[in-house]
Amino acid sequence: MTEGLGLVGIVLVSHSAGLAEGAAELVRQISGGATVVPAGGTGDGGLGTSPDLIESAIGDADAGSGVLLIPDLGSAVLSARTVLADLSGEVTARLVDAPFVEGAVAAAVAAGSGADLDAVATAAEEARDAPKF
């Protein structure tokens, strides 16, 4: 549990602003109050990823207990890693290899219950093994 701090925040890094925003909207509705921030597309609204948008989303999601980043595809990972390397310890943030939607849901439920960053990351990663039927 995170005592004296806010909940772990979640950033959804996607190549598509619409995908990131839609997933964030879905996840927020079941998150138990966790902050879920989309970082999708490029600054001009195109497909791709933007380090500036990712950095801004991390700032928006940070409540003092850390921020978990969940990327959709390969270059989203590269963009997120670039941002994390430049943060220089300003924010505790972690990139996780998890399914985009299922991982985000699991992470947000864990974060909403007050779990710490390690537990939220584990929840996102374990979502990979959750059968749909």
Disulfide bonds with the S-S distance in Angstrom:
none
